[in-house]
Amino acid sequence: MANKIKLPVFHGNGFEDPEQHLFLCDVVWGSKQIQDDDVKKGHLMTTFSDRALTWFMKYYDPSLPAGTLKTFVEIHTTLKNKFKKLKSES
């Protein structure tokens, strides 16, 4: 159980900052020495709930061939852009 990873949940409700969420995930991955983007992508997918999960289900199509699936970097960038808080909301 020492390798069990506990990542924060991201709801996408407007009260959370996606950059902070991704930062926390990066810290956990770094502490566990996880560098593989496919592993990170799998972990990140499990952190979505509520509005963020609804968005992700529409955004990501797992039935596509492996070479055409969204990369970790694409998901990372799109998540930040989709759920970024306006400066006035911070």
Helices and strands as residue ranges (DSSP letters): H 18-31, H 37-45, H 50-59, G 66-68, H 72-83, G 87-89
